[in-house]
Amino acid sequence: AVVSTQSTGVNDQRKQEQEEKIEKKRKEDETKRLLKLEKRKMPARNVVECGDQVLTWTRDQDREILRACRVTGPRTKTCKSLAKSFPGRTSSQVKDRFFTLMQ
């Protein structure tokens, strides 16, 4: 009876690992699909892949970032205040966007 219980536990663990791999692959495929859709909707320059997220930037946001950074430079304080005016954005994302625009 002990051997049967141990093999059932091993089988359950393998099944869980397989399910986790399938779920991870599904999420990766969904991210790729969304990225392709976003690239079709907007110029590629406005679509940024950030880990599992796909970030899109509007021209107005780009203009605001460039204007603010031209006045004060890409300082932490500037990026934080811009991030507050862009819902769902972090100061780090704003800073990264500024440097992408400068390339």
GIPEGI-V508939 format. One record per residue. N is the residue number from 1. OMEGA is omega in whole degrees, 0 to 359 (none if undefined). Layout:
[[N,OMEGA] [N,OMEGA]]
This chain:
[[1,180] [2,180] [3,180] [4,179] [5,179] [6,180] [7,177] [8,178] [9,178] [10,179] [11,178] [12,179] [13,178] [14,180] [15,179] [16,179] [17,178] [18,179] [19,178] [20,178] [21,179] [22,180] [23,178] [24,179] [25,180] [26,179] [27,178] [28,179] [29,180] [30,178] [31,178] [32,180] [33,179] [34,179] [35,178] [36,178] [37,181] [38,180] [39,178] [40,183] [41,188] [42,174] [43,185] [44,182] [45,182] [46,181] [47,183] [48,176] [49,183] [50,184] [51,179] [52,182] [53,171] [54,182] [55,174] [56,181] [57,177] [58,177] [59,178] [60,178] [61,178] [62,179] [63,180] [64,178] [65,181] [66,180] [67,183] [68,181] [69,176] [70,182] [71,188] [72,185] [73,183] [74,180] [75,179] [76,181] [77,179] [78,182] [79,178] [80,181] [81,176] [82,181] [83,178] [84,181] [85,176] [86,182] [87,177] [88,180] [89,175] [90,179] [91,178] [92,178] [93,178] [94,179] [95,179] [96,179] [97,179] [98,181] [99,174] [100,179] [101,182] [102,181] [103,none]]
